[in-house]
């Protein structure tokens, strides 16, 4: 497991019966989580005394019940700052279990001993972009959703990184990588957080199980001659971390050498001392 246990502004208080009880700064949220299939006792009073709860609908989707919750607020992780905004389909704009990956990104870039160009694909609200830029890398941030790229810019500004060399790109990630290869642009590190299912700006369909191999193979063509690392994240239920290792070993290790390691990303649960699994991640490094 890779455990993100250094948070001060976030806490996973408890989880039970398909929901999790969280603290984001001073605000208490209850959100669905399909991994929490156990029916452990809900002894913490904040299960009923929350600031917002996301209620799923029987017909799909859902809605927030808010009790004085602001539209947005700031939380920090070390020197990084992010704007939290409860949005449709239970999300807040930040995946706190990714903090261990942020630590890895920062360490690898700072210790590289050379300038590093990073390509962040399916980059969402830019937490990994902010982490890489804070370590001194040049970053190209790509996401198909214009609103998410705008939010990522806000997070860079909140972290005092507005003046850093970050390219903000709204585009389909596959088409962008294809163009970068044709243009001869190369990157020392690639980070990708592909969705299980999604659509691009022109309604292009993305389905992870069908397209991950071909997409990762494509990304090998945009790496520099001396790549530093690749990170692949997956939130697809049932996709083993070993699948990610197999893909990275077959593509990156066969071409560049190095090694791959995949683990579950986890958050510690304060009430039980146990860990909630929150997806998988693979790190290939030269």
URKAHU-V53948 format. One line per field, one symbol per residue. ss: DSSP state (H for helix, E for strand, L for the rest). phi: phi as a letter, one per 40 degrees, with the letter a starting at -180 (. if undefined). Layout:
ss->???
phi->???
This chain:
ss->LEELLLLLLEEEEEEELLEEEEEELLEEEEEELLLLLLLLLLLLHHHLLLLEEEEELLLLLEEEEELLLLLLEEEEELLEEEEELLLLLLLLLLLHHHHHHHHHHHHHHHLLLLLLEEEEELLLLLHHHHHHHHLLLEEEEEELLHHHHHHHHHHHHHLLLLLLLEEEEELLHHHHHHHHHHHLLLELEEEELLLLEEELLLLLEEEHHHHHHHHHHHHHLLELLLLLEEEEEELLLLLLHHHHHHHHHHHHHHHHLLEEEEEEEEEEELLLLLEEEEEEEEEEEL
phi->.bbcbbcbcbaccaaafgbbbbbbgbcbbbbcacccccbcccccccdbbccabcbcccchgiacbbbgcccaabbbbgccbbccadbdfgcbgbbcccdcccccdcccccccgacbbbbbbfcfcgccccccccchccbbbbaccccccccccccccccgbccccbcbbbaccccccdcccccgcbbcabbbbcccaabccbgccbbdccbcdcccdccccbcccbccabbbbabccgccdccccdcccccccccbggababaccbbcbccbgcbccbhbabbbac
